[in-house]
Amino acid sequence: MKRRNKTTGNSSTQLTLPLFDCNPHKTSNEATGKSSDNSTQSTEGNLCTKDCPIDVSRSEALLCEAAGRSLEIIYTNNRSRIISCRKGKDGFFSVRISRIMKTAPAEVWRELGLWIKNSRKNKILCEGTHSGLFIRQAQIQEQLAETKPRQIRPLKGLGRCFNLTEIFDRLNALHFDGLCDAKVGWSRKPVFRARHSIRLGSYHDEGNYILINPVLDWERVPLQIVEGTLIHEMTHWKLRHTLSSGKRRQLHTGEFRELMRRWSGYEECEYWVKSNTSMLIRRRNFLSKNRRR
């Protein structure tokens, strides 16, 4: 569940592979084109075939050329988030790419570069695109499936103002016939990022757990908003095996919205979140600053 402050934009862009969960792996980064004293050399792992015939440096040059700018390229072992792009304070763009893409042909790299240049106009990883054909190859899917999931830390449902476990159990019995077997807990205090949107909750299919943003564990947040966020993520759990009819996996489908509207407090909850997004973002920034102390 993500909200954006409509008065400002967001400087980061990311794309998640539609066939896998949204739970990222513990990554091992390797920056190219730059040297760093604390950087480490990482191995290819099982995300890239040995003796790969692709010239990676040429591929990176194609990526920068298509994007129309210089890029800092970092390779990860992430099997879910294939590519993400973020603009730093200095105006320099940092691109994180799953190591599986190292084996991709030139036309895929050009396509990724065009997506970085304009993510709204240029699509990737969907049917009819070079990247979509590449990522759906049986060999690539097997390599992605072999990646080990990261270890999930123990979840804590007891907060300063709300006990998520008790609220979850009540909502589960009332709206889901007690069938939702996902684990639930507060996520860690957020790390500060210059973002103008906020994610209040998330459901992770692979580990079957729900995380709620600690900004909601606050006396200024009504209980109904915590309940609405939990119901939102529990509905994702209910539809976890539902795939879209076409190109990319869609989370907020018509069926999802219909299920949410069955909850009597849906419209009131939506209105409160939209009206208080700026306040929640300030609260997130406050918590992130306290975390660093």
C-alpha positions in Angstrom: 0.0 0.0 0.0 1.8 3.1 -1.2 0.8 6.8 -1.1 2.4 9.7 -3.0 2.4 13.3 -2.1 0.8 14.8 -5.2 2.5 18.2 -4.8 6.0 16.7 -5.6 7.6 14.0 -7.7 9.7 11.0 -7.0 13.3 10.7 -8.1 13.5 6.9 -8.1 12.1 4.3 -10.5 12.0 0.6 -10.2 10.6 -2.4 -11.9 9.7 -5.8 -10.4 9.7 -9.0 -12.3 6.1 -10.1 -12.7 6.6 -13.8 -12.1 8.2 -13.6 -8.7 7.6 -12.0 -5.3 8.6 -8.6 -4.2 10.9 -9.7 -1.5 14.5 -8.7 -2.4 17.5 -10.8 -1.6 20.5 -10.0 0.3 22.5 -8.4 -2.4 26.2 -8.4 -3.3 27.1 -5.2 -5.1 29.7 -4.7 -7.8 30.1 -1.2 -9.2 31.5 -0.8 -12.6 33.5 2.1 -14.0 34.4 3.3 -10.5 36.9 2.2 -7.9 36.2 2.4 -4.2 38.3 1.6 -1.1 35.5 -0.3 0.5 34.2 -2.1 -2.5 34.5 -5.9 -2.8 34.8 -8.2 -5.8 31.7 -10.4 -6.0 31.3 -13.7 -7.8 28.9 -14.3 -10.5 26.9 -16.9 -8.6 24.2 -18.9 -10.3 22.6 -15.9 -12.0 25.0 -15.8 -14.9 26.2 -18.6 -17.1 29.9 -19.3 -17.1 32.0 -18.3 -20.1 29.3 -15.8 -21.1 29.8 -14.7 -24.7 28.3 -11.3 -24.0 30.8 -8.3 -23.8 29.5 -6.7 -20.6 31.5 -3.5 -21.1 30.0 -3.1 -24.5 26.5 -3.8 -23.1 27.0 -1.1 -20.4 28.1 1.3 -23.1 24.9 0.6 -25.0 22.9 1.1 -21.8 24.4 4.5 -21.3 24.0 5.5 -24.9 20.3 4.6 -25.0 19.7 6.3 -21.6 21.5 9.4 -22.9 23.6 9.9 -19.8 26.5 8.5 -17.8 25.4 5.8 -15.3 26.8 4.1 -12.2 25.9 0.5 -12.8 25.6 -1.9 -9.8 24.9 -5.6 -10.2 22.8 -7.5 -7.6 21.7 -11.0 -6.9 18.1 -9.8 -6.7 15.7 -12.2 -8.5 12.7 -10.0 -8.0 13.6 -6.4 -8.7 15.3 -6.7 -12.1 16.3 -3.1 -12.5 15.9 0.1 -10.5 17.2 3.6 -11.1 17.8 6.4 -8.6 19.0 10.0 -9.1 21.4 11.2 -6.4 21.7 14.6 -4.9 24.6 15.4 -7.2 22.3 14.6 -10.2 24.2 11.4 -11.0 22.1 8.3 -11.9 22.7 5.0 -10.1 21.3 1.9 -11.8 21.0 -1.4 -10.0 20.6 -4.4 -12.3 20.1 -8.1 -11.5 23.2 -10.0 -12.5 21.0 -12.3 -14.7 20.9 -9.5 -17.2 24.6 -9.8 -17.9 23.8 -12.6 -20.3 21.2 -10.5 -22.2 21.9 -9.5 -25.9 22.5 -6.0 -27.1 18.8 -5.2 -28.0 17.8 -5.9 -24.4 20.4 -3.5 -23.0 19.2 -0.8 -25.5 15.7 -1.4 -24.3 16.7 -1.0 -20.6 18.5 2.2 -21.5 15.4 3.6 -23.2 13.4 2.7 -20.1 15.8 4.6 -17.9 15.4 7.6 -20.2 11.6 7.5 -20.1 10.0 4.8 -18.0 6.5 5.9 -18.9 6.9 5.9 -22.6 9.2 2.8 -22.9 8.1 -0.6 -21.4 10.3 -3.5 -20.5 9.9 -7.1 -19.2 6.4 -7.5 -20.7 5.2 -9.5 -23.7 6.3 -8.2 -27.1 9.6 -6.7 -25.7 13.1 -8.1 -26.1 13.6 -8.0 -22.3 10.3 -9.9 -21.8 11.3 -12.6 -24.2 14.8 -12.9 -22.6 13.6 -13.1 -19.0 10.9 -15.8 -19.8 13.4 -18.2 -21.3 13.3 -21.5 -19.5 17.1 -21.4 -18.7 16.8 -17.9 -17.2 13.7 -18.9 -15.1 15.6 -21.9 -13.8 18.5 -19.8 -12.7 16.2 -17.3 -11.0 14.4 -20.1 -9.2 17.7 -21.5 -7.8 18.5 -18.3 -5.9 18.3 -18.8 -2.2 15.8 -16.6 -0.4 17.1 -14.3 2.3 16.6 -15.1 6.0 13.6 -13.4 7.5 14.1 -11.7 10.9 11.6 -12.5 13.6 8.5 -10.3 13.3 7.3 -8.2 16.2 3.6 -7.4 16.3 3.5 -5.4 19.6 4.1 -1.7 19.1 4.0 1.4 21.2 0.3 2.1 20.4 -1.0 -0.9 18.5 -0.7 -4.7 18.8 -0.7 -5.9 15.2 -1.1 -9.5 16.2 -4.3 -8.9 18.1 -5.7 -6.7 15.3 -4.7 -9.2 12.6 -6.4 -12.1 14.5 -9.6 -10.2 14.9 -9.7 -9.1 11.2 -8.8 -12.6 10.0 -11.7 -14.1 11.9 -14.1 -11.4 10.8 -13.2 -10.9 7.1 -11.2 -14.0 6.0 -12.8 -16.8 7.9 -9.6 -17.3 9.9 -7.8 -18.7 6.8 -5.1 -16.1 6.4 -1.9 -17.8 7.6 0.5 -15.0 6.9 2.8 -13.7 9.7 2.5 -10.1 10.6 4.8 -7.5 12.2 6.1 -3.9 12.2 8.9 -3.2 9.8 12.1 -1.6 10.9 12.4 2.1 11.4 12.8 3.6 7.9 16.1 4.7 6.4 15.9 8.3 5.3 15.4 8.9 1.6 14.4 12.0 -0.2 11.1 10.5 -1.3 7.7 12.1 -1.6 5.7 8.9 -1.4 5.3 6.4 1.4 4.5 2.7 1.6 2.3 1.9 4.5 2.4 -1.9 4.2 3.6 -4.8 2.1 2.8 -8.5 1.6 5.7 -10.8 0.7 4.6 -13.9 -1.0 7.8 -16.0 -0.7 8.0 -15.7 3.1 4.2 -15.3 3.5 4.4 -12.4 5.8 3.0 -8.8 6.1 5.0 -5.8 7.2 3.4 -2.6 8.4 5.2 0.7 8.4 6.0 1.9 11.9 4.7 5.4 11.0 1.3 4.0 11.8 2.3 3.1 15.3 1.5 6.6 16.5 -1.2 8.1 18.7 -2.3 10.5 15.9 -3.2 7.5 13.6 -6.7 6.1 14.1 -7.1 2.4 14.7 -9.2 2.2 11.6 -6.2 3.2 9.4 -4.1 0.4 10.9 -7.0 -2.0 10.2 -7.4 -0.7 6.7 -3.7 -1.2 5.9 -3.8 -4.7 7.3 -7.0 -5.6 5.3 -5.3 -4.2 2.2 -2.3 -6.5 2.6 -4.4 -9.5 3.7 -6.4 -9.0 0.5 -3.1 -9.3 -1.4 -2.5 -12.6 0.4 -5.9 -13.8 -0.7 -5.2 -13.0 -4.3 -1.5 -14.1 -4.2 -2.0 -16.8 -6.8 -4.0 -14.6 -9.2 -2.2 -13.5 -12.3 -3.3 -10.8 -14.7 -4.8 -11.9 -18.1 -2.1 -10.2 -20.1 1.4 -8.8 -19.9 2.5 -7.9 -16.4 1.4 -9.0 -13.0 -1.1 -6.5 -11.6 -1.6 -6.1 -7.9 -4.5 -3.7 -7.7 -6.9 -5.4 -10.1 -10.6 -4.8 -10.4 -11.2 -7.9 -8.2 -8.8 -6.5 -5.6 -10.7 -3.1 -5.5 -14.0 -4.9 -5.3 -12.9 -6.9 -2.3 -11.6 -3.8 -0.6 -14.9 -2.0 -1.1 -16.7 -4.7 0.8 -15.1 -3.4 3.9 -17.3 -0.7 5.3 -14.4 1.6 6.3 -12.7 1.6 2.9 -13.7 5.0 1.6 -13.1 6.7 4.9 -9.7 5.1 5.3 -8.7 6.1 1.7 -9.7 9.7 2.4 -7.8 9.9 5.6 -4.6 8.5 4.1 -4.8 10.9 1.1 -5.4 13.9 3.4 -2.6 13.0 5.8 0.1 11.7 3.4 2.4 14.7 4.0 2.1 14.2 7.8 3.0 10.6 7.5 6.0 11.4 5.3 7.2 13.9 8.0 6.7 11.2 10.6 8.8 8.8 8.6 11.6 11.3 8.2 11.5 11.9 11.9 11.8 8.2 12.7 14.6 7.8 10.2 16.6 10.6 11.8 16.2 9.1 15.3 17.4 5.8 13.9 20.7 7.3 12.9 21.4 8.7 16.3 
